[in-house]
Amino acid sequence: MRVNSITTARNGHRSALAFEQYVRGKRTIVEGTVLFLETADHLEAVMSQARSGDVIFAPAGAARRRDSRVVEYQGDLCEPGDKVMLGEGCTFELRDYVAAPFISIVGPTVLRQRSAEGIAAFFSDADTARDSGVFVDQLLSGAVLLDSFASFIGTDSAGGFLDRVHVTAAGEYRDGPDGLLLGVVGDEWSAIESRAIHGAGRGRAFARIVDRGMLEADLDDRPWLARYIAAIDLLRGWDGVPTRPAISGFGGHLVRALDELPALPGVVSASAPYLLTGDGDEWVLVDPLSRRRTRLGVDTARAAECLIATGNESAAVALLAAELGRGTSNVASLVHEVQIRFAAVGLDLTTSGREGL
């Protein structure tokens, strides 16, 4: 009985991670593609094309034969207010992104853009966070899955391999419910992957609701968007994160010179460390990859921020000197010590990821 309970728990955990991969469009632990079928009509045809590592979400009772790849669900996930239940105690509610700032998150929730207005609202919220440091509270909830967020930054899998496919009631294969048309039921999987490769890039998941050229222009205007999305992901996965955390680069910097001097060349990568503070003068440096957190005093935090912002030790020294009104020789040792300190634990603050414009 205990073995069965453990097995059920493991299967439930894998199903939840597979569903997360389907919603967000970003790989979790699933080896293959996650497919979500709106109706049972196409299950047999999809199963004939699916591979051993794939996961197929299908309406309950749809499978004519037992298949370990199939996860049955109850409910719908088409209109705001719809709920889908993957198993006992695992229910997700669909909500419209436009309404995100005005809803209460009471359980697992999928926020879907659903329209050009939803995409515009997402960009507006990102701009607000960038300018003022205020993030939409609902996005920071660990219970929220933001639909197709990976498509904003173009994280297509290597070789065109698909992380997820949505199968509509009409039998269309799409990259998400509003995504690029990849084929129809009955097509060979190789043809679907070929179309995915041809249509790779940012915005593929929104091809049905917004012009990709216009979306590309909006994304080009926000070269920092990947860092914004990574910041949301970091905060929502951090138990005990300070209320209203201040994040360097969003609403300003600890080093004021970064806001007053001309823009630095390039944009800090989403993979570079984040500098946060909550209450008081204590700052926290967070590695977004390992999620390791290091508490810093204000002087060390300033030096770290200069290293992250410039990606160069000499430039960081000059920037910190300008901030403090001192000569470069007076701050060079501090900057170097901070650089060496983090390099010793495998975190190079100057090469952890700069992206040119």
ABEGO torsion letter per residue (X at the ends): XAAAAAAAAAAAAAAAAAAAAAAAGBBBABABBBBBBABAAAAAAAAAABBAABBBBBBBGABABBBAABBBBBEBBABBGBBBBAEBGBBBBBBBAAAAAABBBABBBBBBAGBAAAAAAAAAAAAAAAAAGBBBAAAABAABBBBGAAAAAGBBBBGGBBABBBBBAAGBBBBEAABBBAEBBGBBAAAAAAAAAAABEBGAAAAAABBAAAAAAAAAABAAAAAAAAAAAAAAABBGBBBGBBBBGBGEBABAAAAABBBBBEBBBAABBBBBBBBEABBBBBBAAAGBBBBBBAAAAAAAAAAAAAGBAAAAAAAAAAAAGBBAAAAAAAAAAAAAAAAAAGBBAAAAGBBBX
